[in-house]
Amino acid sequence: MTATTSAPLPSPEAPPRFRHPLAAEWTKLWSLRSTPLLLGLGALVVIGVNVNAARSNAERLAEVPEAARGMFDPLGTAFVDPAWQLLMVVAACVGAVVVSGEYATGLAHTTFAAVPDRRAVVLAKAVVVTAVTLVLGAAVSLGSFGATQALLRDHGGLSLADPGAARAVVGSALLAPVCALAGMAAGALVRHAAGSVVAAIGTLLLLPPLFQGETYRWVKEIGHLLPLTAWEALVRDPARPVLEKYPVAVGEAWAVLGGWAVAGLVLAVPAVRHRDV
């Protein structure tokens, strides 16, 4: 009689931990040459526009009588609307391409084969995109505020301790990740790079002007639900009177930014989970 030994059965492969798709999404984002170029160039342009506005205002204020300088708003110089709308476009494009790019190239098949849990994939994308754009927004916000107020130091330049300054800096920093998550939702729903970018930009930048009329309050209230309108309320100098008829409350503005971030995830996760590649 000879004893026989059976080979041990192979243990089932452990499911991937969340850090694995997280690392994969981080690598995929930075493997694109356009990522650092887009983020770096966008940051420089936004800061440059604000600095140029501060420099022009400083030169103009040097020739204006002291009594006429009371109407100048140094806080608004750090947060010029067109410059920050450009940052919104940059962040929304990053978020949209992170999702739609995989469908356009066919990489989504490989990604979902390696990580069948699509929810984990979307959450990993959201974490990476939020972290990157939050750093972008914070750098641009602090850089714009510091540089512009230094140029205006002789004309009422502010510090972070002044009323409304810290709120404006934090709100501007959060604007980038909020728009990036909105771009992710557009990418998950449209699944086409150009189409998702157009959808995100149209929602974030083209809708607000349609709801600025003050004839009907309900029209204005709809406009209050958009990120651009909420951001404008957060960067407003609290020491200056509000001239519009139905202004956005500060608490409402914070809630809108948070709501858009949550809505981006709520739309992106089921759109990826329940639709075929």
C-alpha positions in Angstrom: 0.0 0.0 0.0 1.3 3.4 -0.9 0.1 6.6 0.7 -1.1 9.2 -1.7 -1.3 12.9 -0.9 -3.6 15.2 -2.6 -2.3 18.6 -3.7 -3.8 21.5 -1.8 -6.6 23.3 -3.6 -5.7 26.8 -4.8 -7.2 29.4 -2.6 -9.6 31.7 -4.3 -8.1 35.0 -5.4 -8.7 37.7 -2.9 -10.8 40.6 -4.2 -8.8 43.7 -4.9 -8.6 46.2 -2.1 -9.7 49.8 -2.7 -6.1 51.0 -2.7 -5.5 49.0 -5.9 -8.1 50.8 -8.1 -7.1 54.0 -6.4 -3.4 53.5 -7.4 -4.5 52.5 -10.9 -6.6 55.6 -11.4 -3.8 57.8 -10.1 -1.4 56.2 -12.6 -3.9 56.6 -15.4 -4.5 60.2 -14.7 -0.8 61.2 -14.6 0.2 59.0 -17.5 -1.5 61.4 -19.8 0.8 64.2 -20.9 -2.0 66.6 -21.1 -2.8 66.4 -17.4 0.1 68.4 -15.9 0.1 70.7 -18.9 -3.7 71.4 -18.5 -3.5 71.9 -14.8 -0.3 73.9 -14.8 -1.2 76.2 -17.7 -4.7 76.7 -16.3 -3.4 77.7 -12.9 -0.9 80.1 -14.4 -3.5 81.8 -16.6 -6.1 82.2 -13.8 -3.5 83.7 -11.4 -2.1 85.8 -14.2 -5.5 87.3 -15.1 -6.1 88.2 -11.4 -2.6 89.7 -10.9 -3.0 91.7 -14.1 -6.3 93.1 -12.8 -4.6 94.0 -9.5 -1.7 95.7 -11.2 -4.0 97.7 -13.4 -6.1 98.8 -10.4 -3.1 99.7 -8.4 -1.9 102.0 -11.2 -5.3 103.6 -11.6 -5.8 104.1 -7.9 -2.5 105.9 -7.6 -3.9 108.6 -9.8 -7.3 108.8 -8.1 -8.0 111.2 -5.2 -8.2 109.5 -1.7 -11.9 110.4 -1.3 -12.8 108.4 -4.5 -11.1 105.2 -3.4 -13.9 104.0 -1.1 -15.8 102.2 -3.9 -12.9 100.0 -4.8 -13.2 96.3 -3.9 -9.8 94.7 -3.3 -11.4 91.3 -2.6 -13.1 91.2 -6.0 -9.7 91.8 -7.7 -8.5 88.4 -6.5 -11.5 86.6 -7.8 -12.2 88.0 -11.3 -15.2 86.1 -12.8 -13.7 85.2 -16.3 -10.5 83.9 -14.7 -12.4 81.6 -12.3 -14.8 80.5 -15.0 -11.7 79.3 -16.8 -10.7 77.3 -13.8 -14.2 75.7 -13.8 -13.7 74.7 -17.4 -10.3 73.1 -16.6 -11.6 71.2 -13.6 -14.7 70.0 -15.5 -12.6 68.8 -18.4 -10.4 66.8 -16.1 -13.4 65.1 -14.5 -15.2 64.5 -17.8 -12.2 63.0 -19.6 -11.3 60.7 -16.6 -14.5 58.8 -17.3 -15.3 59.3 -21.0 -11.7 58.8 -22.1 -11.9 55.1 -21.0 -15.0 54.5 -23.1 -13.5 56.3 -26.1 -10.3 54.2 -26.1 -11.9 50.9 -25.0 -9.8 50.8 -21.8 -13.1 50.5 -19.9 -13.2 46.8 -20.9 -9.8 46.2 -19.3 -10.6 48.2 -16.2 -13.8 46.4 -15.4 -12.3 43.0 -16.1 -9.6 43.8 -13.6 -12.0 45.3 -11.1 -15.5 43.9 -11.6 -16.8 46.2 -8.8 -17.6 49.2 -10.9 -18.7 51.2 -7.9 -15.1 50.9 -6.5 -13.7 52.1 -9.9 -15.9 55.2 -9.9 -15.2 56.0 -6.3 -11.5 55.6 -6.9 -11.8 58.0 -9.9 -13.7 60.5 -7.7 -11.1 60.4 -4.9 -8.2 60.9 -7.3 -10.0 63.7 -9.2 -11.2 65.4 -6.1 -7.7 65.3 -4.5 -5.9 66.7 -7.6 -8.4 69.5 -8.3 -8.7 70.4 -4.6 -4.9 71.0 -4.6 -5.3 72.9 -7.8 -8.1 75.1 -6.4 -6.3 75.7 -3.2 -3.0 76.7 -4.9 -4.8 79.0 -7.4 -7.0 80.6 -4.7 -4.2 81.2 -2.2 -1.8 82.3 -5.0 -4.4 84.8 -6.5 -5.3 86.2 -3.1 -1.8 86.6 -1.9 -0.4 88.1 -5.1 -3.2 90.5 -5.7 -3.4 91.8 -2.1 0.4 92.3 -2.1 0.1 94.5 -5.2 -2.8 96.4 -3.5 -1.1 96.8 -0.1 -1.1 100.6 -0.5 -4.7 100.7 -1.6 -6.6 98.7 1.0 -5.2 95.3 0.3 -6.6 92.6 2.6 -5.3 89.7 4.7 -6.9 86.4 5.5 -8.0 87.8 8.8 -10.2 90.4 7.2 -14.0 89.8 7.0 -14.9 87.6 4.1 -11.4 86.9 2.9 -11.0 83.4 4.3 -14.5 82.5 3.2 -13.6 83.6 -0.4 -10.4 81.7 -0.5 -12.0 78.4 0.8 -15.0 78.7 -1.5 -12.8 79.3 -4.5 -10.6 76.3 -3.6 -13.7 74.1 -3.4 -15.1 75.3 -6.7 -12.5 73.2 -8.6 -13.4 69.8 -7.2 -17.1 70.5 -7.3 -16.8 71.2 -11.1 -14.6 68.2 -11.5 -17.2 65.9 -10.0 -19.9 67.5 -12.2 -17.6 66.7 -15.2 -17.3 63.1 -14.0 -21.1 62.8 -14.0 -21.3 64.3 -17.5 -18.6 61.8 -18.7 -20.5 58.8 -17.2 -23.8 59.9 -18.7 -22.6 61.0 -22.2 -19.6 58.7 -22.6 -18.1 60.8 -25.3 -15.1 63.0 -24.6 -16.2 66.1 -26.6 -19.9 65.6 -25.7 -19.3 65.3 -22.0 -17.1 68.4 -21.9 -19.7 70.4 -23.8 -22.4 69.1 -21.4 -20.4 70.0 -18.3 -19.4 73.5 -19.6 -23.0 74.2 -20.7 -24.4 73.3 -17.4 -21.8 75.1 -15.3 -21.3 78.3 -17.3 -24.1 78.7 -19.9 -27.1 78.1 -17.6 -26.4 80.8 -14.9 -27.0 83.8 -17.3 -30.4 82.4 -18.1 -31.5 82.8 -14.4 -30.2 86.3 -13.5 -33.4 88.2 -14.2 -35.0 89.8 -11.1 -38.6 90.0 -12.4 -39.6 86.7 -11.0 -38.3 85.3 -7.8 -38.6 81.7 -8.9 -36.2 82.4 -11.8 -33.7 83.8 -9.5 -34.0 80.9 -7.0 -33.3 78.4 -9.7 -30.1 80.4 -10.5 -29.2 80.2 -6.8 -28.8 76.4 -7.3 -25.9 76.7 -9.7 -22.3 76.5 -8.6 -21.2 79.7 -10.3 -23.9 81.7 -8.5 -23.0 80.2 -5.2 -19.3 80.9 -5.7 -20.1 84.6 -6.5 -21.9 84.8 -3.2 -19.0 83.4 -1.3 -16.4 85.8 -2.8 -18.6 88.9 -2.2 -17.2 91.4 0.3 -19.5 91.2 3.3 -18.8 94.9 4.1 -20.4 96.1 0.9 -24.2 96.4 0.4 -25.9 93.8 -1.8 -27.7 95.6 -4.6 -29.5 92.7 -6.2 -33.1 92.0 -5.4 -32.9 88.3 -4.3 -29.4 87.6 -3.1 -27.9 84.2 -2.3 -27.4 83.6 1.4 -24.0 82.4 2.5 -25.3 79.2 4.1 -27.3 78.5 0.9 -24.1 78.9 -1.2 -22.2 76.4 0.9 -25.1 73.9 0.6 -25.2 74.3 -3.2 -21.5 73.5 -3.6 -21.8 70.5 -1.3 -25.0 69.4 -3.1 -23.3 69.5 -6.5 -20.4 67.4 -5.3 -22.8 64.7 -3.9 -25.0 64.9 -7.0 -22.0 64.3 -9.2 -21.3 61.0 -7.4 -25.0 60.0 -7.3 -25.2 60.3 -11.0 -21.9 58.8 -12.0 -22.0 55.7 -9.9 -25.3 54.2 -11.2 -24.6 55.4 -14.7 -21.4 53.3 -14.8 -22.7 50.3 -12.8 -26.0 49.7 -14.7 -25.0 50.4 -18.3 -23.0 48.2 -20.6 -19.5 49.1 -21.6 
